[in-house]
Amino acid sequence: MGSEAISPLLLFSGILLSFICGSIPFGFLLGKAKGIDIRLLGSKNIGATNVGRIMGWKWGLLVFFLDFLKGFIPVFLIRFHFDVHQTSSDLFALICGLSSIIGHNFTPWLKGKGGKGIATSAGVLLALMPKVFLLLLISWFGILFFTRIVSISSICAALFFPFFTFILYPNNHLFFFFSIVASFLAIWRHRSNIKRIFKGTEPKLNFSKQNK
């Protein structure tokens, strides 16, 4: 299996399945199950943070976990199946991971209006670059502890991503290129948050809603 070639059909199938997996809008679906259209409330985002604010922290954590798996599962399966030292398998995993993130960010089931990709990106990272994932996780929680603003933690983690990748994987140009692209996507999806941060209107973390 380690030396198995990645055929065009396998590549296309992997990209398509990863995109479909990433595109499942769990935040929207769980909201609908509770009789709520999460797109009309709070920040109107279908991600874990907005779900947590509107529906309660347990629902927010559930959405984060499910969105995390959307990025983790496709990349983990590829890394498990192929020789992790092969450049071709690295590239295959990166492309499929990016497909999952794009599927989440621009889900076709909601006319392209998806989440911001942090949880799904984290899943890809754990499967692909666990050392970078750990450093970013520590950074994310550290910044959140001082600011209590999730978007600031996420934006800072996105900015740190290429730096940590370069330090820990100095000879892996594919990983570094992926970190640049994923970082750009995450920051670009936080455009509205950045505007609110500068205006001083970005809400602080307060999952005070109780589950019903």
C-alpha positions in Angstrom: 0.0 0.0 0.0 2.8 2.4 0.8 4.0 2.5 -2.8 0.6 2.4 -4.4 0.3 5.0 -7.1 -2.4 7.7 -6.8 -4.4 7.4 -10.0 -6.4 10.4 -11.5 -9.6 8.6 -10.5 -8.5 8.2 -6.9 -7.4 11.8 -6.8 -10.7 13.0 -8.2 -12.7 10.8 -5.8 -10.7 11.9 -2.8 -11.2 15.6 -3.6 -14.9 15.1 -4.3 -15.6 13.1 -1.2 -13.5 15.5 1.0 -15.5 18.4 -0.4 -18.8 16.7 0.2 -17.7 15.7 3.7 -16.6 19.3 4.5 -19.8 20.8 3.1 -22.1 19.1 5.6 -23.5 22.2 7.5 -23.7 20.6 11.0 -24.4 24.0 12.7 -27.3 24.7 10.4 -28.7 21.2 10.7 -28.5 21.0 14.5 -30.1 24.4 14.7 -33.0 23.3 12.4 -33.4 20.2 14.6 -34.0 22.6 17.5 -36.4 24.8 15.4 -33.8 27.5 14.9 -32.3 29.0 11.7 -28.8 29.8 13.0 -28.3 32.0 9.9 -30.8 34.5 11.2 -29.4 34.9 14.7 -26.3 36.3 16.3 -23.4 36.7 13.8 -25.5 34.6 11.4 -22.6 32.2 11.0 -23.2 28.4 11.1 -20.0 27.7 13.0 -19.5 26.5 16.6 -19.1 30.0 18.2 -22.4 31.3 17.0 -24.2 28.1 17.7 -22.7 28.2 21.2 -23.9 31.8 21.8 -27.4 31.0 20.5 -28.1 27.4 21.6 -25.7 26.9 24.5 -22.1 25.8 24.9 -22.8 22.1 24.7 -24.3 22.5 21.3 -21.4 24.7 20.3 -18.9 22.1 21.3 -20.8 19.4 19.4 -20.7 21.5 16.3 -17.0 22.1 16.7 -16.4 18.4 17.1 -18.4 17.5 14.1 -16.8 20.2 12.0 -13.4 19.1 13.2 -14.1 15.5 12.1 -14.9 16.8 8.6 -11.3 17.9 8.2 -9.7 15.1 10.2 -11.3 12.0 8.7 -10.4 12.4 5.0 -6.7 13.4 5.7 -6.3 10.7 8.4 -7.6 8.0 6.1 -5.1 9.1 3.4 -2.2 9.2 5.8 -3.1 5.8 7.2 -3.5 4.2 3.8 -0.4 5.6 2.1 3.3 5.9 2.9 3.4 9.2 4.9 6.9 9.9 3.6 5.8 10.0 0.0 5.6 13.4 -1.6 2.6 12.3 -3.6 0.7 11.1 -0.6 1.5 14.4 1.2 0.2 16.3 -1.8 -2.9 14.1 -2.0 -3.6 14.7 1.7 -3.1 18.4 1.5 -5.4 18.7 -1.5 -8.1 16.7 0.2 -7.7 18.6 3.4 -8.1 21.9 1.5 -11.1 20.5 -0.3 -12.7 19.8 3.1 -12.0 23.3 4.3 -13.4 24.9 1.1 -16.5 22.6 1.3 -17.1 23.9 4.9 -16.5 27.5 4.0 -18.6 27.6 0.9 -21.1 24.8 1.3 -23.3 24.4 -1.8 -26.2 23.3 0.4 -26.5 26.8 1.8 -25.8 28.7 -1.4 -22.1 29.0 -0.6 -22.6 30.5 2.8 -20.7 28.3 5.1 -18.6 28.6 8.2 -15.1 30.1 8.8 -13.1 27.0 8.6 -11.3 27.0 12.0 -12.6 23.7 13.3 -12.3 21.9 10.0 -8.8 23.3 9.5 -7.9 22.1 13.0 -9.0 18.6 12.1 -6.8 18.7 9.0 -3.9 19.9 11.0 -4.2 17.2 13.7 -4.1 14.5 11.0 -1.3 16.1 9.0 0.9 18.2 11.3 0.2 17.2 14.9 3.1 19.3 16.3 1.8 22.4 14.6 -1.7 21.6 15.8 -0.5 21.4 19.4 1.3 24.7 19.3 -1.6 26.5 17.7 -4.0 25.0 20.2 -1.9 26.3 23.1 -1.7 29.7 21.4 -5.4 29.8 20.7 -6.4 29.0 24.3 -3.8 31.4 25.7 -5.0 34.3 23.6 -8.6 33.4 24.4 -7.8 33.5 28.1 -6.6 37.1 27.9 -9.1 38.5 25.3 -12.2 36.3 25.7 -12.8 36.9 22.0 -12.8 33.8 19.9 -12.3 35.6 16.6 -9.0 37.2 17.8 -7.8 33.8 19.0 -8.6 32.3 15.6 -7.1 35.1 13.6 -3.9 35.0 15.6 -3.7 31.2 15.3 -4.1 31.6 11.5 -1.2 34.2 11.5 1.0 31.9 13.6 0.3 28.8 11.4 2.9 29.5 8.6 5.5 30.5 11.2 5.1 27.3 13.2 5.0 25.2 10.1 8.3 26.8 8.8 9.9 26.2 12.2 8.8 22.6 12.7 8.9 21.4 9.0 11.7 23.6 7.5 12.2 21.3 4.5 8.6 20.6 3.7 7.6 23.2 1.1 4.2 21.6 0.5 3.3 22.0 4.2 4.4 25.6 4.2 2.5 26.4 1.0 -0.6 24.8 2.5 -0.2 26.8 5.7 -0.1 30.0 3.7 -3.3 29.1 1.8 -5.2 27.9 4.9 -4.1 30.9 6.9 -5.3 33.3 4.1 -8.7 31.5 3.9 -9.2 31.7 7.6 -8.3 35.4 7.9 -10.4 36.2 4.8 -13.4 34.5 6.2 -13.0 36.6 9.4 -13.3 39.9 7.5 -16.5 41.0 9.3 -15.0 40.0 12.7 -11.9 42.1 12.0 -14.1 45.2 11.2 -16.0 44.6 14.5 -12.7 44.2 16.4 -11.5 47.6 15.2 -14.9 49.1 16.1 -14.8 47.5 19.5 -18.1 45.7 18.9 -16.9 42.1 18.6 -18.7 40.1 21.4 -16.7 38.4 24.0 -17.1 34.7 24.8 -20.2 34.0 26.9 -21.9 30.7 26.3 -24.5 31.5 28.9 -27.4 29.9 27.0 -28.7 26.8 28.6 -29.6 23.7 26.6 -33.3 23.2 26.2 
